[in-house]
Amino acid sequence: MLQQLGLQQLGAAFGAALIGAIMNQLLSVRLTGAAAAANSDGQLDTAIFSRLPAGQQHAVAQVFTSSVGTLFLISAAIMLVPLVLSLFVTEPPARCSHTRARSA
């Protein structure tokens, strides 16, 4: 039980790191043009966002929402792999741990 909990935490940490890495990559590629003012070394600089003109704020928000949508689709595709694999898992038959007393 304790080992399973450790594996679940490890899996959750790995998943969060993977999603974060994908989101950073999406933002670094898409923060160009009007949204480039919020690009700080390939990352979204939220401190600058409130000081940008309205047009640039809209462009940055558009890039962010588009990246979140793409990230959602990538996550759904990643989740399909274990779903398909789970269809091939068979459950072993249950064994009785007790025997019935024979009536005489």
MARROPA-257061 format. One record per residue (C-alpha): residue number from 1; residue in one letter; chain; x negated, y, z negated. Coordinates in nm, 4 decimals. Each point is the difference from the previous one (the first is absolute). Layout:
% residues N
{atom NUM 'A' 'A' {X Y Z}};
...
//
This chain:
% residues 104
{atom 1 'M' 'A' {0.0000 0.0000 0.0000}};
{atom 2 'L' 'A' {-0.2746 0.2437 -0.0971}};
{atom 3 'Q' 'A' {-0.1989 -0.0878 0.3109}};
{atom 4 'Q' 'A' {0.3054 0.0621 0.2194}};
{atom 5 'L' 'A' {0.0492 0.3414 -0.1608}};
{atom 6 'G' 'A' {-0.3623 0.0867 0.0749}};
{atom 7 'L' 'A' {0.0425 -0.1020 0.3633}};
{atom 8 'Q' 'A' {0.3157 0.2110 0.0277}};
{atom 9 'Q' 'A' {-0.1827 0.3036 -0.1356}};
{atom 10 'L' 'A' {-0.2891 -0.0630 0.2367}};
{atom 11 'G' 'A' {0.2411 -0.0282 0.2911}};
{atom 12 'A' 'A' {0.1790 0.3206 -0.0994}};
{atom 13 'A' 'A' {-0.3305 0.1873 -0.0271}};
{atom 14 'F' 'A' {-0.1143 -0.1324 0.3369}};
{atom 15 'G' 'A' {0.3321 0.0934 0.1600}};
{atom 16 'A' 'A' {-0.0084 0.3538 -0.1407}};
{atom 17 'A' 'A' {-0.3578 0.0463 0.1196}};
{atom 18 'L' 'A' {0.0880 -0.1299 0.3465}};
{atom 19 'I' 'A' {0.3034 0.2283 0.0312}};
{atom 20 'G' 'A' {-0.2063 0.2977 -0.1190}};
{atom 21 'A' 'A' {-0.2762 -0.0742 0.2500}};
{atom 22 'I' 'A' {0.2486 -0.0294 0.2863}};
{atom 23 'M' 'A' {0.1703 0.3271 -0.1006}};
{atom 24 'N' 'A' {-0.3343 0.1832 -0.0203}};
{atom 25 'Q' 'A' {-0.0954 -0.1293 0.3433}};
{atom 26 'L' 'A' {0.3329 0.1066 0.1494}};
{atom 27 'L' 'A' {-0.0283 0.3492 -0.1486}};
{atom 28 'S' 'A' {-0.3622 0.0484 0.1056}};
{atom 29 'V' 'A' {0.0889 -0.0857 0.3590}};
{atom 30 'R' 'A' {0.3215 0.2049 0.0131}};
{atom 31 'L' 'A' {-0.1015 0.3182 -0.1840}};
{atom 32 'T' 'A' {-0.0924 0.1894 0.3157}};
{atom 33 'G' 'A' {0.1370 0.2989 0.1872}};
{atom 34 'A' 'A' {0.2221 0.2228 -0.2149}};
{atom 35 'A' 'A' {-0.0319 -0.2429 -0.2924}};
{atom 36 'A' 'A' {-0.3809 0.0131 0.0080}};
{atom 37 'A' 'A' {-0.0056 0.2845 -0.2549}};
{atom 38 'A' 'A' {0.0967 -0.2516 -0.2704}};
{atom 39 'N' 'A' {-0.2676 -0.2474 0.1083}};
{atom 40 'S' 'A' {-0.2842 -0.0146 -0.2502}};
{atom 41 'D' 'A' {-0.2565 -0.2574 0.1130}};
{atom 42 'G' 'A' {0.2679 -0.2239 0.1439}};
{atom 43 'Q' 'A' {0.2315 0.0271 -0.3001}};
{atom 44 'L' 'A' {0.3120 0.2052 -0.0644}};
{atom 45 'D' 'A' {-0.0871 0.2968 -0.2239}};
{atom 46 'T' 'A' {0.3187 0.0672 -0.1966}};
{atom 47 'A' 'A' {-0.1462 0.3082 -0.1713}};
{atom 48 'I' 'A' {-0.0159 0.1815 0.3353}};
{atom 49 'F' 'A' {0.3496 -0.1072 0.1076}};
{atom 50 'S' 'A' {0.1920 0.2658 -0.1966}};
{atom 51 'R' 'A' {-0.2191 0.2795 0.1430}};
{atom 52 'L' 'A' {0.0518 -0.0980 0.3646}};
{atom 53 'P' 'A' {0.2393 0.1904 0.2278}};
{atom 54 'A' 'A' {0.3430 -0.1573 0.0459}};
{atom 55 'G' 'A' {-0.0835 -0.1379 0.3458}};
{atom 56 'Q' 'A' {-0.3077 -0.1791 -0.1243}};
{atom 57 'Q' 'A' {0.1829 -0.1278 -0.3085}};
{atom 58 'H' 'A' {0.2615 -0.1496 0.2297}};
{atom 59 'A' 'A' {-0.2714 -0.1621 0.2143}};
{atom 60 'V' 'A' {-0.1706 -0.1494 -0.3063}};
{atom 61 'A' 'A' {0.3326 -0.1266 -0.1352}};
{atom 62 'Q' 'A' {0.0769 -0.1518 0.3397}};
{atom 63 'V' 'A' {-0.3365 -0.1795 0.0046}};
{atom 64 'F' 'A' {0.0513 -0.1275 -0.3544}};
{atom 65 'T' 'A' {0.3534 -0.1315 0.0602}};
{atom 66 'S' 'A' {-0.1063 -0.1588 0.3275}};
{atom 67 'S' 'A' {-0.2904 -0.1712 -0.1774}};
{atom 68 'V' 'A' {0.2280 -0.1283 -0.2770}};
{atom 69 'G' 'A' {0.2382 -0.1423 0.2624}};
{atom 70 'T' 'A' {-0.2854 -0.1726 0.1793}};
{atom 71 'L' 'A' {-0.1325 -0.1304 -0.3313}};
{atom 72 'F' 'A' {0.3427 -0.1451 -0.0784}};
{atom 73 'L' 'A' {0.0057 -0.1872 0.3321}};
{atom 74 'I' 'A' {-0.3532 -0.1314 -0.0538}};
{atom 75 'S' 'A' {0.0956 -0.1151 -0.3515}};
{atom 76 'A' 'A' {0.3093 -0.1769 0.1341}};
{atom 77 'A' 'A' {-0.2129 -0.1806 0.2585}};
{atom 78 'I' 'A' {-0.2490 -0.1036 -0.2694}};
{atom 79 'M' 'A' {0.2852 -0.1344 -0.2159}};
{atom 80 'L' 'A' {0.1245 -0.2172 0.2860}};
{atom 81 'V' 'A' {-0.3103 -0.2203 -0.0215}};
{atom 82 'P' 'A' {0.0715 -0.1406 -0.3504}};
{atom 83 'L' 'A' {0.3698 -0.0193 0.0826}};
{atom 84 'V' 'A' {-0.0654 -0.2252 0.2976}};
{atom 85 'L' 'A' {-0.2541 -0.2037 -0.1979}};
{atom 86 'S' 'A' {0.2509 -0.0495 -0.2821}};
{atom 87 'L' 'A' {0.2372 -0.1708 0.2420}};
{atom 88 'F' 'A' {-0.2492 -0.2852 0.0343}};
{atom 89 'V' 'A' {-0.0484 -0.0567 -0.3734}};
{atom 90 'T' 'A' {0.1764 -0.3103 -0.1251}};
{atom 91 'E' 'A' {0.1045 -0.0475 -0.3587}};
{atom 92 'P' 'A' {-0.1020 -0.3286 -0.1557}};
{atom 93 'P' 'A' {0.2842 -0.2024 -0.1492}};
{atom 94 'A' 'A' {0.0552 0.0482 -0.3710}};
{atom 95 'R' 'A' {-0.1101 -0.2779 -0.2342}};
{atom 96 'C' 'A' {0.2024 -0.0986 -0.3015}};
{atom 97 'S' 'A' {-0.1974 0.0407 -0.3183}};
{atom 98 'H' 'A' {0.2236 -0.2230 -0.2053}};
{atom 99 'T' 'A' {0.1490 -0.3443 0.0442}};
{atom 100 'R' 'A' {0.3553 -0.0910 -0.0827}};
{atom 101 'A' 'A' {0.0536 -0.2345 -0.2845}};
{atom 102 'R' 'A' {0.1370 -0.3287 0.1194}};
{atom 103 'S' 'A' {0.3269 -0.0984 -0.1503}};
{atom 104 'A' 'A' {0.0119 -0.3565 -0.1212}};
//
